[in-house]
Amino acid sequence: MKHLKVGGLMTDDVVSALPDTSFRDVAKLLAEHDITGLPVVDADDHVVGVVSESDLLARRALTARGVMSTPAVTVHAEEAAADAARLMVRRGVERLPVVDEEERLVGIVTRRDLLRVFLRPDPEIRRRVREEVLTDALDLSADAVDVHVLDGVVTLDGRVRLRSQAAMLRRLAERVEGVVAVVDRLSARDDGTRVEAPPTRSAYDFS
C-alpha cells in the first residue's frame, strides 16, 4: 500500500533558534511568525530541543537552552504520515521537527499539517480502499465487497472466504489516509459468523 510521507506534508521553511538565543528573542520569533513552537538547533543544524509557548510560560531562563524540552522528538521525511501522527499522540507533542539521514533539520510537521489528510474526497478514499487494499494487498477483485464512504467513514459490507481476511481488510482500510473510521459489516464463509465491530477510531485521532 502507498502511504503519504511526512515529507509531503511538512513545512520546509522552518523558524528555528540556537541554544544561545535569548528568551526574549524566542518569544519574539513565536509572535512574529504566529507559531506556537520551534526547534532549537546547534551549529550543524542538528535538533537539540524544542521550545513551545508552554515552555516559555512554565520556565524562566535567559536562553533557549534553559527553556527547551529535550530530547527532541523527531521524524524522518520518508516516514509515513500515519506513523508520525501516532508518535505525536503518544508523546503528547504538537509538532515534530523533520530530519534527514544525518539528523539535520529539513522541515517541521504539525498536527494541523497531519489533519490535511482528512480533506481527501470520499470517492478518492473509496478508490484507494478498492485498489490498494482489496486488489493490491489482498489479491481480491475490487468489487469483492461493497465499499461505501461518507464523510471519511468507510463501511465494508459483504462476504469473504475467511475471518482472517475480514480482519485484515478492516485493519488495512483503517490505515488508508483520509479514513476517519471503519464500520465492519463483513461476514466470512468459513463459519458463517458475522464479523461485527463498532466504528474504529482513526490513527489520526488527536483527542
Residue frames relative to the residue before (quaternion, step in Angstrom):
aa qw qx qy qz dx dy dz
M 1.0000 0.0000 0.0000 0.0000 0.00 0.00 0.00
K 0.3986 -0.6981 0.5436 0.2416 3.52 -1.09 0.73
H 0.0856 -0.8022 0.5904 0.0248 3.55 -0.88 0.95
L 0.5177 -0.6299 0.4850 0.3162 3.53 -1.04 0.82
K 0.3177 -0.7708 0.5307 0.1529 3.54 -0.86 1.02
V 0.6388 -0.5279 0.4056 0.3857 3.52 -1.26 0.52
G 0.6275 0.5736 -0.3319 0.4087 3.57 1.01 -0.80
G 0.6602 0.5142 -0.3021 0.4566 3.56 1.17 -0.53
L 0.7275 0.4063 -0.2228 0.5060 3.58 1.28 -0.26
M 0.5950 0.6268 -0.3595 0.3518 3.56 1.14 -0.59
T 0.3981 -0.6363 0.5978 0.2816 3.51 -1.39 0.29
D 0.2366 -0.8157 0.5104 0.1350 3.59 -0.63 1.05
D 0.6120 0.4839 -0.3585 0.5126 3.58 1.28 -0.08
V 0.0005 -0.8684 0.4915 -0.0651 3.53 0.31 1.35
V 0.3040 -0.7010 0.6157 0.1925 3.54 -1.04 0.88
S 0.0620 0.8093 -0.5777 0.0869 3.58 -0.63 1.09
A 0.2727 -0.7350 0.5963 0.1728 3.53 -1.36 0.19
L 0.4260 -0.6490 0.5597 0.2899 3.53 -1.33 0.28
P 0.6626 -0.5119 0.3487 0.4210 3.61 -1.13 0.42
D 0.7284 0.4283 -0.2405 0.4777 3.61 1.06 -0.71
T 0.3931 0.6997 -0.5004 0.3247 3.61 1.25 0.13
S 0.4850 -0.7027 0.4363 0.2839 3.57 -0.80 0.98
F 0.6599 -0.4986 0.3963 0.3986 3.54 -1.25 0.52
R 0.6775 0.5058 -0.2914 0.4474 3.57 0.87 -0.97
D 0.6782 0.4904 -0.2972 0.4595 3.58 0.94 -0.87
V 0.6011 0.5344 -0.3598 0.4730 3.60 1.08 -0.61
A 0.6496 0.5132 -0.3094 0.4679 3.57 0.93 -0.90
K 0.6459 0.5186 -0.3135 0.4642 3.60 1.02 -0.83
L 0.6335 0.5329 -0.3322 0.4520 3.60 0.98 -0.80
L 0.6534 0.5076 -0.3164 0.4640 3.58 0.93 -0.87
A 0.6915 0.4828 -0.2807 0.4582 3.56 0.90 -0.93
E 0.6877 0.5053 -0.2891 0.4337 3.59 0.85 -0.97
H 0.7599 0.3537 -0.1914 0.5106 3.59 1.03 -0.76
D 0.3774 -0.7604 0.4566 0.2663 3.57 1.34 0.11
I 0.4583 0.6395 -0.4705 0.3996 3.56 0.84 1.06
T 0.4297 -0.7263 0.4856 0.2279 3.56 -1.20 0.47
G 0.8083 0.0344 -0.0323 0.5869 3.57 1.25 0.00
L 0.0750 -0.7961 0.5991 0.0397 3.55 -1.26 0.36
P 0.4967 -0.6473 0.4817 0.3198 3.58 -1.19 0.49
V 0.2841 -0.7131 0.6134 0.1859 3.52 -1.26 0.52
V 0.0799 -0.8237 0.5614 -0.0059 3.57 -0.70 1.11
D 0.4502 -0.6563 0.5247 0.3019 3.56 -1.25 0.44
A 0.7665 -0.3783 0.2511 0.4543 3.58 -1.27 -0.12
D 0.7139 0.4134 -0.2483 0.5077 3.61 1.20 -0.44
D 0.5471 -0.6525 0.3666 0.3749 3.59 1.27 0.37
H 0.4110 0.6634 -0.5116 0.3596 3.59 1.13 0.53
V 0.4322 -0.7098 0.4949 0.2540 3.57 -0.89 0.96
V 0.1101 -0.8194 0.5621 0.0242 3.57 -0.69 1.12
G 0.8065 -0.0771 0.0509 0.5840 3.58 1.23 -0.21
V 0.2800 -0.7211 0.6020 0.1980 3.53 -1.36 -0.02
V 0.1598 -0.7682 0.6132 0.0918 3.56 -1.05 0.81
S 0.0861 -0.7855 0.6121 0.0303 3.57 -0.86 1.00
E 0.6857 -0.4499 0.3572 0.4471 3.56 -1.28 0.17
S 0.6552 0.5161 -0.3232 0.4471 3.58 0.96 -0.81
D 0.5967 0.5498 -0.3624 0.4586 3.59 1.12 -0.61
L 0.6682 0.5041 -0.3024 0.4559 3.56 0.95 -0.88
L 0.6836 0.4859 -0.2874 0.4626 3.56 1.02 -0.80
A 0.7163 0.4716 -0.2550 0.4467 3.56 1.04 -0.78
R 0.7924 0.2602 -0.1227 0.5379 3.58 1.10 -0.60
R 0.1830 -0.7469 0.6255 0.1317 3.53 -1.26 0.46
A 0.2230 0.7432 -0.5989 0.1980 3.53 -0.67 1.18
L 0.5978 -0.6096 0.3919 0.3429 3.55 -1.21 0.40
T 0.8115 0.1848 -0.0671 0.5503 3.58 1.08 -0.67
A 0.7009 -0.4448 0.3537 0.4310 3.55 -1.37 0.16
R 0.5887 0.5940 -0.3678 0.4066 3.58 1.04 -0.71
G 0.7180 0.4737 -0.2572 0.4405 3.56 0.98 -0.77
V 0.7534 0.3716 -0.2170 0.4972 3.59 1.16 -0.39
M 0.5565 0.6488 -0.3923 0.3398 3.60 1.16 -0.42
S 0.4294 -0.6580 0.5568 0.2694 3.53 -1.29 0.56
T 0.0223 0.7963 -0.6028 0.0452 3.57 -0.88 0.97
P 0.5583 -0.1939 -0.8062 -0.0283 1.56 -2.17 1.19
A 0.5640 -0.6050 0.4368 0.3538 3.58 -1.16 0.54
V 0.3287 -0.7043 0.5940 0.2076 3.56 -1.07 0.80
T 0.0093 0.8296 -0.5544 0.0657 3.60 -0.50 1.18
V 0.1916 -0.7417 0.6246 0.1515 3.55 -1.36 0.23
H 0.4265 -0.6642 0.5431 0.2864 3.53 -1.33 0.28
A 0.6314 -0.5783 0.3696 0.3609 3.55 -1.12 0.69
E 0.6972 0.4831 -0.2777 0.4510 3.61 1.07 -0.66
E 0.5023 0.6457 -0.4386 0.3719 3.61 1.22 -0.04
A 0.5614 -0.6104 0.4432 0.3404 3.56 -1.16 0.65
A 0.5727 -0.6032 0.4356 0.3441 3.56 -1.07 0.78
A 0.6196 0.5550 -0.3436 0.4359 3.58 1.04 -0.76
D 0.6632 0.4927 -0.3066 0.4726 3.58 0.99 -0.82
A 0.6266 0.5255 -0.3345 0.4683 3.58 1.06 -0.72
A 0.6368 0.5270 -0.3279 0.4574 3.57 1.01 -0.79
R 0.6507 0.5083 -0.3179 0.4660 3.59 0.93 -0.86
L 0.6460 0.5190 -0.3169 0.4615 3.57 0.97 -0.88
M 0.6488 0.5327 -0.3130 0.4443 3.55 0.95 -0.90
V 0.6758 0.4771 -0.2873 0.4827 3.57 0.95 -0.90
R 0.6663 0.5242 -0.3050 0.4338 3.58 0.90 -0.94
R 0.7567 0.3688 -0.2041 0.4998 3.58 0.96 -0.84
G 0.4224 -0.7479 0.4374 0.2663 3.58 1.27 -0.02
V 0.4819 0.6549 -0.4450 0.3753 3.58 1.01 0.81
E 0.4692 -0.6953 0.4856 0.2462 3.54 -1.24 0.57
R 0.7987 0.1255 -0.0350 0.5875 3.57 1.19 -0.46
L 0.1771 -0.7716 0.6022 0.1027 3.55 -1.22 0.53
P 0.3599 -0.6902 0.5770 0.2472 3.61 -0.75 0.95
V 0.2679 -0.7513 0.5854 0.1453 3.56 -1.03 0.86
V 0.0964 -0.8219 0.5613 0.0056 3.57 -0.78 1.05
D 0.4714 -0.6605 0.5044 0.2950 3.55 -1.27 0.42
E 0.7816 -0.3454 0.2344 0.4634 3.56 -1.31 -0.19
E 0.7179 0.3986 -0.2411 0.5173 3.58 1.18 -0.52
E 0.5358 -0.6746 0.3646 0.3534 3.56 1.31 0.47
R 0.4435 0.6674 -0.4726 0.3668 3.58 1.13 0.63
L 0.5730 -0.6301 0.4151 0.3199 3.56 -1.05 0.81
V 0.0056 -0.8045 0.5936 -0.0193 3.59 -0.85 1.01
G 0.8118 -0.0628 0.0627 0.5771 3.60 1.20 -0.27
I 0.2381 -0.7392 0.6002 0.1913 3.52 -1.33 -0.18
V 0.1273 -0.7765 0.6138 0.0638 3.57 -1.08 0.75
T 0.1805 -0.7987 0.5700 0.0676 3.57 -0.92 0.96
R 0.6839 -0.4458 0.3620 0.4500 3.54 -1.30 0.11
R 0.6261 0.5399 -0.3395 0.4486 3.57 1.02 -0.75
D 0.6262 0.5333 -0.3356 0.4592 3.59 1.01 -0.77
L 0.6892 0.4880 -0.2839 0.4541 3.57 0.90 -0.95
L 0.6182 0.5536 -0.3472 0.4368 3.57 1.11 -0.57
R 0.5128 0.6578 -0.4134 0.3652 3.58 1.22 -0.31
V 0.5735 0.5996 -0.3944 0.3949 3.60 1.11 -0.51
F 0.6343 0.5452 -0.3403 0.4297 3.59 1.15 -0.49
L 0.5569 0.5990 -0.3968 0.4167 3.57 1.26 0.03
R 0.4116 0.7051 -0.4823 0.3175 3.60 1.24 0.06
P 0.4738 -0.6745 0.4832 0.2951 3.62 -0.90 0.89
D 0.6283 -0.5619 0.3891 0.3716 3.58 -1.12 0.65
P 0.6554 0.5077 -0.3432 0.4415 3.66 0.86 -0.79
E 0.6349 0.5195 -0.3297 0.4672 3.59 1.07 -0.72
I 0.6347 0.5124 -0.3317 0.4739 3.61 0.98 -0.77
R 0.6508 0.5166 -0.3171 0.4572 3.58 0.91 -0.90
R 0.6488 0.5187 -0.3201 0.4556 3.58 0.92 -0.87
R 0.6821 0.4899 -0.2973 0.4542 3.57 0.91 -0.88
V 0.6231 0.5201 -0.3488 0.4685 3.61 1.00 -0.70
R 0.6831 0.4907 -0.2908 0.4561 3.58 0.89 -0.92
E 0.7516 0.4102 -0.2264 0.4642 3.58 0.81 -0.98
E 0.7725 0.3908 -0.2069 0.4557 3.58 0.73 -1.05
V 0.7242 0.4018 -0.2432 0.5049 3.59 1.06 -0.71
L 0.7485 0.4032 -0.2412 0.4680 3.58 0.54 -1.14
T 0.7762 0.3782 -0.2009 0.4627 3.57 0.69 -1.09
D 0.7713 0.3884 -0.2176 0.4548 3.58 0.59 -1.13
A 0.7638 0.3958 -0.2172 0.4613 3.60 0.75 -1.02
L 0.8059 0.2882 -0.1351 0.4991 3.59 0.87 -0.93
D 0.3675 -0.7636 0.4636 0.2588 3.59 1.30 -0.03
L 0.4460 0.6407 -0.4851 0.3939 3.57 0.98 0.91
S 0.5887 -0.5381 0.4372 0.4155 3.55 -1.24 0.18
A 0.6240 -0.5795 0.3759 0.3654 3.57 -1.15 0.64
D 0.7409 0.3547 -0.2177 0.5271 3.59 1.17 -0.49
A 0.2436 0.7942 -0.5199 0.1991 3.60 1.17 0.58
V 0.7654 0.0375 -0.0359 0.6415 3.56 1.16 -0.65
D 0.5292 -0.6066 0.4796 0.3492 3.56 -1.24 0.36
V 0.1058 -0.7806 0.6153 0.0302 3.55 -0.90 1.00
H 0.0039 -0.7882 0.6140 -0.0412 3.56 -0.59 1.18
V 0.0694 -0.7990 0.5971 0.0155 3.58 -0.97 0.85
L 0.0765 0.7767 -0.6201 0.0804 3.55 -0.87 1.02
D 0.8386 -0.0740 -0.0051 0.5396 3.57 -0.62 1.18
G 0.7324 -0.4453 0.2258 0.4630 3.56 1.01 0.85
V 0.5899 0.5445 -0.3725 0.4657 3.60 1.29 -0.09
V 0.2115 -0.7954 0.5622 0.0804 3.56 -0.63 1.19
T 0.1152 -0.7680 0.6272 0.0596 3.56 -0.91 0.97
L 0.1552 -0.7758 0.6093 0.0524 3.55 -0.80 1.12
D 0.0530 0.8146 -0.5690 0.0992 3.57 -0.57 1.16
G 0.5463 0.6079 -0.4422 0.3694 3.57 -0.74 1.00
R 0.4851 -0.6551 0.5116 0.2714 3.52 -1.33 -0.23
V 0.0827 -0.7770 0.6233 0.0311 3.55 -0.93 0.98
R 0.6679 -0.5406 0.3320 0.3891 3.55 -1.24 0.28
L 0.8255 0.1592 -0.0385 0.5401 3.58 0.85 -0.98
R 0.5707 -0.5769 0.4591 0.3614 3.55 -1.18 0.58
S 0.6243 0.5473 -0.3443 0.4383 3.59 1.05 -0.72
Q 0.6155 0.5330 -0.3451 0.4669 3.60 1.09 -0.65
A 0.6410 0.5276 -0.3203 0.4561 3.55 0.98 -0.86
A 0.6668 0.5002 -0.2984 0.4649 3.57 0.95 -0.90
M 0.6639 0.5015 -0.3027 0.4649 3.57 0.97 -0.85
L 0.6248 0.5447 -0.3278 0.4534 3.55 1.02 -0.82
R 0.6552 0.5068 -0.3084 0.4677 3.56 0.95 -0.88
R 0.6815 0.4997 -0.2994 0.4431 3.59 0.84 -0.96
L 0.6797 0.4853 -0.2959 0.4636 3.58 0.93 -0.86
A 0.6251 0.5331 -0.3388 0.4586 3.58 1.03 -0.74
E 0.6178 0.5579 -0.3400 0.4376 3.59 1.05 -0.73
R 0.7096 0.4811 -0.2520 0.4488 3.57 1.12 -0.69
V 0.4890 0.6448 -0.4503 0.3773 3.59 1.22 -0.05
E 0.4984 -0.6737 0.4535 0.3035 3.57 -0.78 1.01
G 0.7518 0.3549 -0.2873 0.4757 3.54 -0.91 0.97
V 0.5821 0.5828 -0.3783 0.4223 3.58 1.21 -0.35
V 0.2958 -0.7629 0.5568 0.1433 3.54 -0.79 1.11
A 0.7741 -0.1368 0.1346 0.6033 3.58 0.97 -0.89
V 0.2650 -0.7454 0.5892 0.1644 3.54 -1.29 0.37
V 0.1732 -0.7505 0.6313 0.0905 3.56 -0.91 0.99
D 0.1997 -0.8152 0.5406 0.0568 3.55 -0.54 1.24
R 0.0603 0.7864 -0.6103 0.0739 3.57 -0.57 1.21
L 0.3303 0.7732 -0.4697 0.2691 3.52 1.17 0.69
S 0.1128 -0.7427 0.6506 0.1115 3.52 -1.29 0.47
A 0.3248 -0.7491 0.5514 0.1713 3.56 -1.23 0.53
R 0.4652 -0.7078 0.4649 0.2577 3.56 -0.99 0.88
D 0.5488 0.6481 -0.4098 0.3329 3.59 1.14 -0.42
D 0.8214 0.0564 -0.0370 0.5664 3.61 1.02 -0.68
G 0.5035 -0.6941 0.4036 0.3191 3.59 1.25 0.11
T 0.5148 0.6453 -0.4174 0.3800 3.58 1.27 0.09
R 0.4133 -0.7007 0.5201 0.2602 3.55 -0.85 0.93
V 0.2750 -0.7503 0.5829 0.1473 3.52 -1.02 0.84
E 0.0050 0.8421 -0.5359 0.0603 3.55 0.14 1.32
A 0.0724 0.7746 -0.6271 0.0392 3.56 -1.14 0.62
P 0.4965 -0.6387 0.4838 0.3340 3.59 -1.05 0.65
P 0.6842 -0.4416 0.3450 0.4667 3.59 -1.21 0.23
T 0.3147 -0.7748 0.5282 0.1469 3.53 -0.88 1.02
R 0.4565 -0.6831 0.4954 0.2819 3.56 -0.90 0.90
S 0.5054 -0.6782 0.4542 0.2798 3.52 -0.96 0.89
A 0.6045 -0.5481 0.4426 0.3719 3.52 -1.32 0.42
Y 0.6884 0.4835 -0.2773 0.4642 3.57 1.24 -0.43
D 0.3736 0.7378 -0.4943 0.2680 3.58 1.23 0.19
F 0.1455 -0.8323 0.5328 0.0477 3.59 -0.52 1.17
S 0.4179 0.7183 -0.4780 0.2844 3.61 1.19 0.21
